Amino acid sequence: MPIHFGTDGWRAVISDSFTFGNLRMVSQAIADAVASEHWEKSGTVDSKRIVIGFDTRFLSDRFAGEVARVLAANGFTVLLAQSDSPTPAISYAVKNNNAIAGVMITASHNAPRYNGVKLKGAFGGSALPEQCRRVEVYINDNEQQARGPNLMDFNKAREAGLIQKFNPLPAYFDHLRKLINTDVIAENPQRFVADAMYGSGRGVIKSFLQGTGCEVYEIRGEMNPGFGGVHPEPIAKYLGALSSAVSSGFGNFGVVTDGDADRIGAMDERGNFVDPHKIMALSLKYLVEKRGLSGSVVRTVSTTRMIDRLAKRYGMKVHETPVGFNHIADIMMNEEVLIGGEESGGISFKGHIPEGDGPIMGLLLVEMLAASGKSLGEMVDDLLTDVGPAFYERVDLRLSRPVAKAEMTEFLTQKAPAEIGSEKVTEVSQRDGVKYIMSDDSWLLVRPSGTEPVLRVYAEGRTQEMVKALIGYGRNVAESVV
C-alpha cells in the first residue's frame, strides 16, 4: 500500500503499514526534502539541525530513535527528546534551537493501534502543505528507483555528536512563563484535576504550576500505550474518568489534553464538559477585557460564532478558515493574530508559536479562573448569557459509497434549502464543504471526509430544538446520497 504523506503527516496502524521499514523510507524522504533546494532556508536557521520528539504510544520511543538514525546518516545533527513530550513543546524546541525542521512521532488523538509522523517547520508549527507534498514526492521517487534509506548505528551517531538527547520542557516552560501570569494564579491558587488521557501531556501542567500554591490532582498520567482502551481525544464520551475525579471531590474543575497534548478540553464543577468553543470564547474575552490585548481572530469553519459576536463588539477582524490548524497557522504567521483555534481543541494565542497547544490553554484557563474568583460553571453561564445561547453537536454519518468532495459541495449548494427549523438560510458558504448560515446566526456545516465514505455534520443553534432540526437535515442529506 502506498504511503500517503498528507498535510498532517502520515498515520497508519502499527505493524500493518506503520513498520520500521516504512518509517525508514519516510525518514529518508524527509531528509531528502529538507536537504533539497525546495525547502525554505533562512539565514538564522541551522539547515543541518532537526528536532525529534515522541508521544506515549507503543514503540514511539523506538520509532523516534530509528528516525534519528536515518537523519544522522544523512548528515543531520539530531536533537532527540529524552522522554515522551507534548507536540507543542517539540514544535517550540524547533524554533528555539533554530532547527530547520522537526519530526514528532505520534498519532495524536487516534485509536491506540495507530502511530504516525508529524512534520514541523522551522517557524514552530506544522510544515507547510508544499513541504509535505515534497516529502511524498521523494517517497515515490525513492521507491521507483529502489533507493533504500541511509542508516547509521545509533551509538556511533551519539558518539559522533550527530544524535544528542535533550529535555524540551525547561525552555518551553521559560517561554510559557512570558505568556501565563503565574502571579495572578498564586494570588488565588486553584484546586483542580489534570487529565493527561495517558498522553504525552502527563505531568506538564502540574509541573509548571509548582510553587504557585495550586493543588493539581493528575489522573491517567502513568505510561499506558493502550490509553486504557479509549481514544485519547478530549471529548465528552471519553472523559468518564475525569467526571468521576471531579465529582469525587479531587478538584473544583478539570482540564484535559489529548494523546500528544496539542488539544484542550475542560470540565466544570458539575461534571459538565466545557468544549473548545467555550474555552476559545472565554479566552478571547479574557485576553481583550482583562489583558487589554488586540489583533485579529482566526477560527475554522466548524467553530462557534460566539467568537464572531465577541469580535464584532471589540471591533476585531475575524478570519474563517477550512478545517485544520495549518490554515490558522498561515494567518498567524502573516498578521497580528490575538487568538486562533478550531472546534477539535487546537488553540493558540498571541506571542506563542502557530501551533495548537493543550497545556498553554489549560494554564490560561487556570489563570482566568484565578482572576475571576468564579467557578468554571459560572464563567460559562456568564459567557452564554452574554453572547449565547449556543448549543453545538457534531455527528459523523457513514455513507453507502465514497463521495467526491466537489460533487457533494455542488449538490448541497444547488439544493440549498430556503429555511431549516423555521429560520431562513441567509448565506451559503463553500469554504470547506457547505455551510448554511441562518438568520439567527445558527449554522449547519456538511463536510465529506477526504479519506473515507463519511459525511461530517456540524451544527450550532440558539436552541436545542434548532440543533436537532439542523442535524436532522444533515441526516436527510446523507440518506439522499445513494
C-alpha positions, 0 to 999 in steps of 0.5 A: 500500500502506498504511503500517503504523506498528507498535510498532517503527516502520515498515520497508519496502524502499527505493524500493518503499514506503520513498520520500521521499514516504512518509517525508514523510507519516510525518514529518508524522504524527509531528509531528502526534502529538507536537504533539497533546494525546495525547502525554505532556508533562512539565514538564522536557521541551522539547515543541518539541525532537526528536532525529534520528539515522541508521544506515549504510544507503543514503540514511539520511543523506538520509532523516534530513535530509528528516525534519528538514525536515518537523519544522522546518516544523512548528515543531520545533527539530531536533537532527540527528546529524552522522554515522551513530550507534548507536540507543542513543546517539540514544535517550540524546541524547533524554533528555539534551537533554530532547527530547520525542521522537526519530526514528532512521532505520534498519532495524536488523538487516534485509536491506540493501534495507530502511530504516525509522523508529524512534520514541523517547520522551522517557524514552530508549527506544522510544515507547510502543505508544499513541504509535505507534498515534497516529502511524498514526492521523494517517497515515490521517487525513492521507491521507483528507483529502489533507493533504500534509506541511509542508516547509521548505528545509533551509538556511533551517531551519539558518539559522533555528536550527530544524535544528542538527547535533550529535555524540551520542557525547561525552555518551553516552560521559560517561554510559557512563563512570558505568556501565563501570569503565574502571579495572578494564579498564586494570588488565588491558587486553584484546586483542580484535576489534570487529565493527561488521557495517558498522553504525552501531556502527563505531568506538564501542567502540574509541573509548571504550576509548582510553587504557585500554591495550586493543588493539581490532582493528575489522573491517567498520567502513568505510561499506558500505550493502550490509553486504557482502551479509549481514544485519547481525544478530549471529548465528552464520551471519553472523559468518564474518568475525569467526571468521576475525579471531579465529582469525587471531590479531587478538584473544583474543575478539570482540564484535559489534553489529548494523546500528544497534548496539542488539544484542550478540553475542560470540565466544570464543577458539575461534571459538565464538559466545557468544549473548545468553543467555550474555552476559545470564547472565554479566552478571547474575552479574557485576553481583550477585557482583562489583558487589554490585548488586540489583533485579529481572530482566526477560527475554522469553519466548524467553530462557534460564532460566539467568537464572531459576536465577541469580535464584532463588539471589540471591533476585531477582524475575524478570519474563517478558515477550512478545517485544520490548524495549518490554515490558522497557522498561515494567518498567524504567521502573516498578521497580528493574530490575538487568538486562533483555534478550531472546534477539535481543541487546537488553540493558540494565542498571541506571542506563542508559536502557530501551533495548537497547544493543550497545556498553554490553554489549560494554564490560561484557563487556570489563570482566568479562573484565578482572576475571576474568583468564579467557578468554571460553571459560572464563567460559562453561564456568564459567557452564554448569557452574554453572547449565547445561547449556543448549543453545538453537536457534531455527528459523523454519518457513514455513507453507502459509497465514497463521495467526491468532495466537489460533487457533494459541495455542488449538490448541497449548494444547488439544493440549498434549502430556503429555511431549516427549523423555521429560520431562513438560510441567509448565506451559503458558504463553500469554504470547506464543504457547505455551510448554511448560515441562518438568520439567527446566526445558527449554522449547519456545516456538511463536510465529506471526509477526504479519506473515507465514505463519511459525511461530517455534520456540524451544527450550532443553534440558539436552541436545542430544538434548532440543533436537532432540526439542523442535524436532522437535515444533515441526516436527510442529506446523507440518506439522499446520497445513494 
